Amino acid sequence: MEESLVDDFGMTAFHVCFSTIGGPRNALLQVLLLDNNRYPYNALLGWKDANDKLAMDYLVFNWTPENKILLQMTLQSWM
């Protein structure tokens, strides 16, 4: 994994996006999913952080009704 795509805690931009409660995450997720060459989501979504968690684990753990849209966007791009 390219070092610039992972922080000191092993978190990718997807981990941060999904672990943040509130805020304009739809726009951020659209940017991340838009450019698979810059942010290779197939690899990044499968990356485990220092807590042995996938980005999707944070999305489900912090579940809100609004997260349904994030989940749909991610699954449509990932599949």
C-alpha positions in Angstrom: 0.0 0.0 0.0 1.4 3.4 -0.9 2.4 5.1 2.3 0.7 8.4 1.4 -2.7 6.7 1.4 -2.4 5.5 5.0 -1.9 7.5 8.2 0.1 6.6 11.3 -2.8 4.6 12.6 -3.1 2.6 9.4 -6.3 4.5 8.5 -7.2 5.4 4.9 -9.4 8.3 3.8 -12.3 5.8 3.7 -11.7 4.9 7.4 -11.7 8.6 8.3 -14.8 9.3 6.2 -16.8 6.4 7.7 -15.6 7.0 11.3 -16.6 10.7 11.3 -20.0 11.4 12.8 -21.8 14.2 11.0 -20.5 16.5 8.3 -20.5 16.5 4.5 -19.4 12.9 4.1 -21.4 12.3 0.9 -19.3 14.8 -1.0 -16.1 13.4 0.4 -17.1 9.8 -0.5 -18.0 10.9 -4.1 -14.5 12.3 -4.5 -12.9 9.2 -3.1 -14.9 6.9 -5.4 -14.6 9.1 -8.4 -10.9 8.5 -9.1 -9.9 4.8 -8.6 -6.4 5.5 -9.9 -5.7 8.0 -7.2 -7.7 6.3 -4.4 -7.8 2.6 -5.3 -10.9 1.8 -3.4 -10.8 -1.9 -4.1 -7.5 -2.1 -2.1 -8.3 0.7 0.4 -11.7 -0.7 1.4 -10.0 -4.0 2.1 -7.3 -2.4 4.2 -7.3 -3.0 8.0 -6.2 -0.3 10.3 -4.1 -0.6 13.5 -7.3 -1.7 15.3 -7.8 -4.5 12.8 -10.9 -2.8 11.3 -12.0 -2.3 7.8 -13.4 1.1 6.8 -16.8 -0.5 6.4 -16.6 -1.6 10.0 -16.7 2.0 11.0 -19.6 2.8 8.7 -21.7 0.0 10.3 -20.6 0.6 13.9 -21.6 4.3 13.6 -24.8 3.5 11.8 -27.3 6.2 11.2 -30.2 6.4 8.7 -28.0 8.7 6.6 -25.3 6.1 6.4 -27.6 4.0 4.1 -26.7 6.4 1.3 -23.0 6.0 2.0 -23.3 2.3 2.0 -25.2 2.2 -1.3 -22.7 4.5 -2.9 -19.8 2.4 -1.7 -21.3 -1.0 -2.6 -22.2 0.2 -6.1 -18.6 1.3 -6.8 -17.0 -1.6 -5.0 -19.0 -4.4 -6.7 
